[in-house]
Amino acid sequence: MNATPDFRFDGRVALVTGAGRGLGRAHALLLAQRGAKVVVNDLGGTKEGEGSDAGPATDVVGEITAAGGIAVADTHDVGREEGCHALVETAVREFGRIDIVVNNAGISRFATFPEADAENLERTLDVHLRGTWHTTRAAWPHMVEQGYGRVVTTTSTGMLGLPDNLAYATAKGALIGFTRSLAVSAAPHGIRVNCLAPNAITRPSTSAAKPNITTTPVDEARLQAMQTGLVSPMMAYLAHEDCTVNGEILVAGANRFARWFLGITPGYLSAGEGVPTVEEIAEHWDEVNAQDGYYVPASLMDWAAKFMAHLAA
């Protein structure tokens, strides 16, 4: 027999948004398998964010309960503030507390610039950014009161450059700022907030116009490596009480797990008197960009101390 896993979630209550399919489903199944009571939230709409269907959330709850786990379905729309508050209320009403929020729900509306219009942007922000904001905000007082909580947000390496899905990349980039800033407020309350960048083929990464995340034919082995279940172990670690990291970005998928950090070069320090000129910057451009000696600031204050160190008396 296999030994009982060390990383259990017995007694913990987890809320996973967008858990009816793909990544969210894999996350919910793993948390439940390891003992968490899970609120499976999914509106059940299309990957573009249209319509609704209770089936996906209900089906995942059925899988969990059939395996001996405990879960309830929730179909509130995280793209609306009231939906976010209602789904947190579901967790507290059904299970008496909320320990873990996995902000996974997402939509994708492929469009290039400037065809990506206001509606494209706003609906994408509604689900990815505002959904994460409002769901976490609704759970926050409960976590503060109990002196414990784990929040996982979902970013994307698409933030590195996704020209045909600009709104998606924009929302995912904003979530890094949200995570880093909220982590500062979280620490004194026993709450940890971290960001997960999945490497997997999911519904938001596909559309009728783009059948998958690459236009190059993909072999079966690569498709298997891009399965959503290969991301979930990192999610579970970030959601566990033994995880002490805070404000970090982790990348997971295809059996690889990595840290994604924001580094800053030492740069060029002007030694001249008066205001540096544009020409001076151009002349020292290589120094501005040289990566030797780069640093990874732990916080805004840490960055400021290093960037302004030359002004210390």
Backbone hydrogen bonds, N-H to C=O, Kabsch-Sander energy under -0.5 kcal/mol:
donor,donor_aa,acceptor,acceptor_aa,energy
8,R,6,D,-1.7
9,F,34,R,-3.5
11,G,35,G,-0.6
12,R,9,F,-2.3
14,A,37,K,-3.1
15,L,100,I,-2.7
16,V,39,V,-2.3
17,T,15,L,-0.5
17,T,102,V,-2.3
19,A,16,V,-0.6
19,A,41,N,-3.0
21,R,18,G,-0.6
24,G,18,G,-0.6
24,G,21,R,-0.7
25,R,21,R,-1.7
26,A,22,G,-2.2
27,H,23,L,-2.7
28,A,24,G,-2.7
29,L,25,R,-2.6
30,L,26,A,-2.0
31,L,27,H,-2.4
32,A,28,A,-2.4
33,Q,29,L,-2.4
34,R,30,L,-1.5
35,G,32,A,-1.9
36,A,31,L,-2.5
37,K,12,R,-2.6
38,V,36,A,-0.5
38,V,70,I,-2.0
39,V,14,A,-2.9
40,V,38,V,-0.7
40,V,72,V,-3.0
41,N,16,V,-2.3
41,N,39,V,-1.0
42,D,74,D,-2.6
46,T,50,E,-3.0
49,G,46,T,-2.0
53,D,43,L,-2.3
58,T,54,A,-2.1
59,D,55,G,-2.9
60,V,56,P,-1.9
61,V,57,A,-2.1
62,G,58,T,-2.1
63,E,59,D,-2.0
64,I,60,V,-2.4
65,T,61,V,-2.8
66,A,62,G,-2.2
67,A,63,E,-1.2
68,G,65,T,-1.6
69,G,64,I,-2.8
70,I,36,A,-0.5
72,V,38,V,-2.1
74,D,40,V,-2.6
78,V,76,H,-0.7
80,R,77,D,-1.5
83,G,80,R,-0.6
84,C,80,R,-1.7
85,H,81,E,-2.0
86,A,82,E,-2.1
87,L,83,G,-2.1
88,V,84,C,-1.5
89,E,85,H,-2.1
90,T,86,A,-1.7
91,A,87,L,-1.6
92,V,88,V,-2.2
93,R,89,E,-2.8
94,E,90,T,-2.6
95,F,91,A,-2.6
96,G,92,V,-1.7
97,R,91,A,-0.6
99,D,13,V,-2.4
100,I,13,V,-2.2
101,V,150,R,-2.4
102,V,15,L,-3.3
102,V,100,I,-0.5
103,N,101,V,-0.7
103,N,152,V,-3.0
104,N,102,V,-1.3
108,S,47,K,-2.9
111,A,164,D,-1.4
116,A,112,T,-2.4
117,D,115,E,-1.0
121,L,117,D,-2.2
122,E,118,A,-3.1
123,R,119,E,-2.2
124,T,120,N,-1.5
125,L,121,L,-2.7
126,D,122,E,-2.5
127,V,123,R,-1.6
128,H,124,T,-2.3
129,L,125,L,-0.8
130,R,125,L,-3.1
131,G,125,L,-0.5
131,G,126,D,-1.0
132,T,128,H,-0.8
133,W,129,L,-2.8
134,H,130,R,-3.1
135,T,131,G,-2.0
136,T,132,T,-2.2
137,R,133,W,-2.4
138,A,134,H,-2.1
139,A,135,T,-1.8
140,W,136,T,-1.8
142,H,139,A,-0.6
143,M,139,A,-1.8
144,V,140,W,-2.8
145,E,141,P,-2.3
146,Q,142,H,-1.7
147,G,143,M,-0.9
147,G,144,V,-0.5
148,Y,143,M,-1.9
149,G,190,G,-1.3
150,R,99,D,-2.4
151,V,192,R,-2.8
152,V,101,V,-2.9
153,T,151,V,-0.5
153,T,194,N,-2.6
155,T,153,T,-0.6
155,T,196,L,-2.0
159,M,156,S,-1.9
160,L,157,T,-2.0
161,G,158,G,-2.0
165,N,162,L,-1.7
166,L,111,A,-1.2
169,A,165,N,-2.0
170,T,166,L,-2.3
171,A,167,A,-2.5
172,K,168,Y,-2.3
173,G,169,A,-2.0
174,A,170,T,-2.0
175,L,171,A,-1.5
176,I,172,K,-0.7
176,I,173,G,-0.8
177,G,173,G,-1.1
178,F,174,A,-2.1
179,T,175,L,-2.5
180,R,176,I,-2.6
181,S,177,G,-2.1
182,L,178,F,-2.7
183,A,179,T,-2.0
184,V,180,R,-0.7
184,V,181,S,-0.7
185,S,181,S,-1.0
186,A,182,L,-2.0
187,A,183,A,-1.8
189,H,186,A,-2.1
190,G,187,A,-1.6
191,I,186,A,-1.7
192,R,149,G,-1.9
194,N,151,V,-2.3
195,C,248,E,-3.1
196,L,153,T,-2.8
197,A,250,L,-3.4
199,N,252,A,-2.5
200,A,198,P,-0.5
201,I,226,M,-2.1
202,T,200,A,-0.7
205,S,202,T,-0.9
206,T,203,R,-2.1
207,S,210,K,-2.3
223,L,219,D,-2.1
224,Q,220,E,-2.4
225,A,221,A,-1.9
226,M,222,R,-1.1
227,Q,224,Q,-1.4
230,L,227,Q,-1.4
231,V,228,T,-2.1
232,S,228,T,-1.0
234,M,231,V,-1.2
235,M,231,V,-1.2
236,A,232,S,-2.8
237,Y,233,P,-2.0
238,L,234,M,-2.4
239,A,235,M,-1.5
240,H,236,A,-0.5
240,H,237,Y,-1.2
243,C,240,H,-1.4
244,T,242,D,-0.6
247,G,193,V,-3.1
249,I,260,W,-0.6
250,L,195,C,-2.9
251,V,258,A,-3.2
252,A,197,A,-1.9
253,G,256,R,-1.7
254,A,225,A,-1.0
256,R,253,G,-2.0
258,A,251,V,-2.7
260,W,249,I,-2.8
261,F,259,R,-0.6
263,G,261,F,-0.7
264,I,295,Y,-2.6
270,S,268,Y,-0.6
281,I,277,T,-1.7
282,A,278,V,-2.4
283,E,279,E,-2.4
284,H,280,E,-1.6
285,W,282,A,-1.3
288,V,284,H,-1.9
289,N,285,W,-1.7
290,A,286,D,-1.4
294,Y,291,Q,-2.0
295,Y,264,I,-2.4
303,W,299,S,-2.2
304,A,300,L,-2.5
305,A,301,M,-2.4
306,K,302,D,-1.6
307,F,303,W,-3.2
308,M,304,A,-2.3
309,A,306,K,-1.1
311,L,308,M,-2.3
312,A,309,A,-1.6
